[in-house]
Amino acid sequence: MSSSADWRKLYPFSSHFLTLPEARLHYVDEGSGEPVLMVHGNPTWSFYWRNIITQFRDTHRMVAADHIGCGLSDKPQQYNYCLQQHIDNIVQLIDELDLQDINLLVHDWGGAVGLGAALARPERFARLVLFNTAAFPPPYCPLRIRACRIPMLGPWMVRSFNAFARPALTMATEKPERFTPDVCAGYLAPYDNYANRIATARFVQDIPLSQSHPTYAVLKQIEQQLPTLSHLPIQLIWGGKDWCFRLECLERFQTIWPAARATIFNDAGHYVVEDASERIEPILRDFLQPEPLSRKTEALP
């Protein structure tokens, strides 16, 4: 791995911490204006949002949280690493910072977490932007993720060999040239030993593949309540070559929110914010205006 200085220059943000009962939650809080709250998934962290933070901190208050166990947050070994707990943590951050008129950006597991928080505090949210995510019980689970769920063996592989975050550096992108040594070092830096990879493993274990899994009911309730957010402006941005959160997930959101605006980058993968950063910026800049342009579905090469 490259030295910390290599990735730190890509992440030149001050650290802030919210003290929760069992751990400290790290977050970035840059700029001022209408807040943009960014919620990452697994196995990333607020580093994933670094370009968007830099692009918009002159006009907005950019807040990006690291889930407990992720990024620069504490990584307790005895902790309730489940969806509802992550939702509760984001809700507490929203309340502590007194965020109003929130523009929510979510990716991967961040969709269920961030939308769960929006449903808990709907009066505080102004707009929603979803990147390759889901907020309903998974309709499928790719084999390469199922392998990481094999009892004992899966978590051991993830925690001993970083067999989730490291493969994602090539498997989650269609633009490998963008994953320079410094970028790769940034994604891997928080997950540099067995103990620090606990949340990476627990997120995978929290995927509910049956109704008996406790998180299944949480996801089902979120899905049932999603139509209550349909009055908000909603932008869906998808990497069309994502093998995990495939276009079926986008289409499911379009069924729930028929008025949502959608942009598909046909040459981008799961890490769509990495693969299409410079093309996403003007879409967001328009969408974050008080009255965005007419909503439509775009498919871009």
C-alpha positions as CSV (number, residue, x, y, z in Angstrom):
1,M,0.0,0.0,0.0
2,S,1.2,3.5,-0.7
3,S,2.0,5.7,2.2
4,S,-0.8,7.7,3.9
5,A,0.5,10.9,2.4
6,D,-0.4,9.6,-1.0
7,W,-4.1,9.3,-0.4
8,R,-4.4,12.1,2.1
9,K,-3.7,14.6,-0.7
10,L,-6.9,13.3,-2.4
11,Y,-8.8,13.7,0.9
12,P,-7.8,17.2,2.2
13,F,-10.7,17.5,4.6
14,S,-10.9,18.2,8.3
15,S,-12.2,15.4,10.6
16,H,-15.2,15.7,12.8
17,F,-16.6,13.2,15.2
18,L,-20.0,12.5,16.7
19,T,-19.8,10.6,20.0
20,L,-22.3,7.8,20.1
21,P,-23.0,5.5,23.1
22,E,-20.5,2.8,21.9
23,A,-18.2,4.5,19.4
24,R,-17.3,7.7,17.6
25,L,-18.7,8.3,14.2
26,H,-16.4,10.2,11.8
27,Y,-17.7,12.7,9.3
28,V,-16.6,15.4,6.9
29,D,-18.3,18.8,7.1
30,E,-17.0,21.2,4.5
31,G,-18.4,24.5,3.1
32,S,-21.7,26.2,3.9
33,G,-25.2,26.6,2.4
34,E,-27.9,24.1,1.8
35,P,-26.6,20.7,3.1
36,V,-25.7,17.8,1.0
37,L,-25.6,14.6,3.1
38,M,-23.6,11.7,1.6
39,V,-24.0,8.1,2.8
40,H,-21.6,5.5,1.5
41,G,-21.9,1.7,1.2
42,N,-19.7,-1.3,1.6
43,P,-16.7,-1.5,1.4
44,T,-16.1,2.2,0.8
45,W,-16.2,5.2,3.1
46,S,-16.4,9.0,2.8
47,F,-13.4,8.9,0.5
48,Y,-15.8,7.7,-2.2
49,W,-17.4,11.2,-2.2
50,R,-14.2,13.2,-2.2
51,N,-14.6,14.6,-5.8
52,I,-18.2,15.7,-5.2
53,I,-17.3,17.3,-1.9
54,T,-14.6,19.3,-3.6
55,Q,-16.9,20.2,-6.5
56,F,-19.7,21.6,-4.4
57,R,-18.2,22.8,-1.1
58,D,-18.1,26.4,-2.5
59,T,-21.9,26.4,-2.7
60,H,-23.2,23.8,-0.3
61,R,-22.5,22.4,3.1
62,M,-21.0,19.0,2.3
63,V,-21.5,16.4,5.1
64,A,-20.2,12.8,4.5
65,A,-20.4,10.3,7.3
66,D,-18.4,7.1,7.8
67,H,-20.5,4.3,9.2
68,I,-19.3,2.8,12.5
69,G,-16.6,0.2,11.6
70,C,-15.8,2.1,8.3
71,G,-13.5,4.8,7.2
72,L,-12.1,6.9,10.0
73,S,-14.9,6.0,12.5
74,D,-14.2,3.7,15.4
75,K,-14.2,0.0,14.7
76,P,-15.5,-1.7,17.9
77,Q,-15.3,-5.5,17.8
78,Q,-18.5,-5.9,19.9
79,Y,-21.1,-3.9,18.2
80,N,-24.6,-4.2,16.6
81,Y,-23.5,-4.0,13.0
82,C,-27.0,-4.1,11.4
83,L,-29.0,-1.8,9.1
84,Q,-31.3,-0.4,11.8
85,Q,-28.3,0.7,13.9
86,H,-26.6,2.4,10.9
87,I,-29.9,4.2,10.2
88,D,-30.2,5.3,13.8
89,N,-26.6,6.6,13.7
90,I,-27.3,8.8,10.7
91,V,-30.5,10.1,12.2
92,Q,-28.6,11.1,15.3
93,L,-26.0,12.9,13.1
94,I,-28.8,14.8,11.3
95,D,-30.3,15.8,14.6
96,E,-27.0,16.8,16.2
97,L,-26.0,19.0,13.2
98,D,-29.6,20.2,12.9
99,L,-29.6,19.6,9.2
100,Q,-32.5,21.1,7.3
101,D,-33.4,21.0,3.6
102,I,-31.1,18.0,3.1
103,N,-30.0,16.9,-0.4
104,L,-29.3,13.2,0.2
105,L,-26.7,11.3,-1.9
106,V,-26.5,7.6,-1.4
107,H,-24.6,4.6,-2.9
108,D,-24.7,0.9,-2.3
109,W,-25.8,0.1,1.3
110,G,-26.0,3.8,1.8
111,G,-29.3,3.7,0.0
112,A,-31.1,1.6,2.6
113,V,-29.3,3.6,5.4
114,G,-29.9,7.1,4.0
115,L,-33.4,6.5,2.9
116,G,-34.2,4.9,6.2
117,A,-33.0,8.1,7.8
118,A,-35.1,10.2,5.4
119,L,-38.2,8.2,6.3
120,A,-37.4,8.8,10.0
121,R,-37.0,12.6,9.5
122,P,-38.9,13.3,6.3
123,E,-39.5,17.0,7.1
124,R,-35.7,17.6,7.0
125,F,-35.2,16.4,3.4
126,A,-35.4,18.4,0.1
127,R,-34.0,16.2,-2.7
128,L,-32.8,12.6,-3.2
129,V,-30.0,11.4,-5.4
130,L,-29.4,7.6,-5.7
131,F,-26.3,6.0,-7.2
132,N,-26.4,2.2,-7.9
133,T,-28.2,1.1,-4.7
134,A,-31.3,-0.6,-3.4
135,A,-33.7,-0.1,-0.5
136,F,-35.7,-3.3,-0.6
137,P,-35.1,-7.0,0.2
138,P,-32.5,-8.1,-2.4
139,P,-34.1,-9.8,-5.4
140,Y,-30.9,-11.6,-6.0
141,C,-27.4,-12.0,-4.5
142,P,-24.4,-12.5,-6.9
143,L,-22.3,-15.6,-6.4
144,R,-19.2,-13.6,-5.7
145,I,-20.9,-12.0,-2.7
146,R,-22.5,-15.2,-1.6
147,A,-19.0,-16.7,-1.4
148,C,-18.2,-14.0,1.3
149,R,-21.2,-15.2,3.3
150,I,-20.1,-18.9,3.6
151,P,-20.2,-19.5,7.4
152,M,-16.8,-19.1,9.0
153,L,-14.9,-19.2,5.7
154,G,-16.4,-16.1,4.2
155,P,-15.8,-13.7,7.1
156,W,-12.4,-15.1,7.6
157,M,-11.5,-14.4,3.9
158,V,-12.9,-10.9,4.1
159,R,-11.1,-10.1,7.3
160,S,-7.8,-12.0,6.8
161,F,-7.2,-11.2,3.1
162,N,-9.4,-8.1,2.6
163,A,-11.3,-10.3,0.1
164,F,-14.1,-7.7,-0.4
165,A,-12.5,-4.2,-0.4
166,R,-9.4,-5.2,-2.5
167,P,-11.3,-7.1,-5.3
168,A,-13.8,-4.2,-5.5
169,L,-10.9,-2.0,-6.8
170,T,-11.1,-3.9,-10.1
171,M,-14.5,-5.6,-10.0
172,A,-16.6,-2.4,-9.2
173,T,-15.2,-0.2,-12.0
174,E,-15.2,-0.1,-15.8
175,K,-12.4,2.6,-15.7
176,P,-9.4,0.8,-14.1
177,E,-7.0,3.6,-15.2
178,R,-8.7,5.8,-12.7
179,F,-7.8,3.6,-9.8
180,T,-4.2,4.9,-9.4
181,P,-2.0,3.6,-6.6
182,D,-3.1,6.7,-4.5
183,V,-6.8,6.1,-5.1
184,C,-6.4,2.4,-4.3
185,A,-4.5,3.3,-1.1
186,G,-7.3,5.6,-0.1
187,Y,-10.0,3.0,-0.4
188,L,-7.9,0.4,1.5
189,A,-6.4,2.6,4.2
190,P,-9.1,2.2,6.8
191,Y,-9.2,-1.6,6.3
192,D,-5.5,-2.4,6.9
193,N,-5.8,-5.4,9.3
194,Y,-8.1,-8.1,10.6
195,A,-9.8,-6.0,13.3
196,N,-10.4,-3.0,11.0
197,R,-12.3,-5.1,8.5
198,I,-15.1,-6.1,10.9
199,A,-17.8,-3.9,9.3
200,T,-16.8,-5.0,5.8
201,A,-17.6,-8.6,6.9
202,R,-20.7,-7.6,8.9
203,F,-22.3,-5.7,6.1
204,V,-22.1,-8.8,3.9
205,Q,-23.6,-10.9,6.7
206,D,-26.4,-8.3,7.1
207,I,-27.7,-9.0,3.5
208,P,-31.1,-10.7,4.2
209,L,-31.4,-13.7,1.9
210,S,-34.5,-15.0,3.8
211,Q,-37.4,-13.5,5.6
212,S,-36.1,-14.9,8.9
213,H,-33.1,-12.6,8.8
214,P,-33.8,-9.6,11.1
215,T,-32.8,-7.0,8.5
216,Y,-35.4,-8.4,6.0
217,A,-38.2,-6.8,7.9
218,V,-36.4,-3.5,8.1
219,L,-35.8,-3.4,4.4
220,K,-39.4,-4.4,3.7
221,Q,-40.7,-1.6,5.8
222,I,-38.4,0.9,4.0
223,E,-39.7,-0.3,0.7
224,Q,-43.3,0.0,1.7
225,Q,-42.7,3.6,2.9
226,L,-40.7,4.8,-0.1
227,P,-43.8,6.1,-2.0
228,T,-44.2,8.7,0.9
229,L,-41.0,10.4,-0.5
230,S,-42.4,10.7,-4.0
231,H,-43.2,14.4,-3.6
232,L,-39.5,15.2,-3.5
233,P,-37.3,15.8,-6.6
234,I,-35.5,12.5,-7.2
235,Q,-32.5,11.9,-9.4
236,L,-31.3,8.3,-10.2
237,I,-27.7,8.0,-11.5
238,W,-26.6,4.5,-12.5
239,G,-23.5,2.8,-13.8
240,G,-25.1,0.5,-16.4
241,K,-22.4,-2.2,-16.1
242,D,-22.8,-2.8,-12.4
243,W,-23.1,-6.6,-11.8
244,C,-24.5,-6.2,-8.3
245,F,-27.0,-3.3,-8.3
246,R,-28.1,-4.0,-11.8
247,L,-30.5,-2.0,-13.9
248,E,-33.3,-4.0,-12.4
249,C,-32.7,-2.0,-9.2
250,L,-33.0,1.3,-11.1
251,E,-36.2,0.1,-12.8
252,R,-37.7,-0.9,-9.4
253,F,-37.1,2.6,-8.1
254,Q,-38.7,4.0,-11.3
255,T,-41.8,1.9,-10.6
256,I,-42.0,3.3,-7.0
257,W,-41.2,6.9,-8.1
258,P,-42.5,7.3,-11.7
259,A,-41.5,11.0,-11.8
260,A,-37.9,10.4,-10.9
261,R,-35.3,11.6,-13.3
262,A,-32.7,9.0,-14.4
263,T,-29.3,9.0,-16.0
264,I,-27.6,5.8,-17.0
265,F,-23.9,5.8,-17.9
266,N,-23.6,2.7,-20.0
267,D,-19.8,2.6,-19.7
268,A,-19.7,2.9,-15.9
269,G,-19.7,0.2,-13.2
270,H,-20.8,0.0,-9.6
271,Y,-18.3,2.7,-8.5
272,V,-20.2,5.1,-10.8
273,V,-19.0,8.2,-8.9
274,E,-15.4,7.2,-9.7
275,D,-16.1,6.1,-13.3
276,A,-18.1,9.2,-14.3
277,S,-17.3,12.0,-11.8
278,E,-16.8,14.8,-14.3
279,R,-20.0,13.9,-16.1
280,I,-22.0,13.6,-12.8
281,E,-21.0,17.1,-11.7
282,P,-23.2,19.1,-14.2
283,I,-26.2,16.7,-13.6
284,L,-25.9,17.4,-9.8
285,R,-25.4,21.1,-10.3
286,D,-28.6,21.3,-12.3
287,F,-30.5,19.1,-10.0
288,L,-29.5,21.0,-6.9
289,Q,-30.9,24.2,-8.3
290,P,-34.3,25.3,-6.8
291,E,-36.0,24.3,-10.1
292,P,-34.1,21.6,-12.0
293,L,-34.6,21.0,-15.7
294,S,-37.4,18.7,-16.8
295,R,-37.1,15.2,-15.6
296,K,-36.4,12.4,-18.1
297,T,-34.4,9.3,-18.5
298,E,-31.0,9.6,-20.2
299,A,-28.7,6.8,-21.3
300,L,-25.2,8.0,-21.9
301,P,-22.2,6.2,-23.4
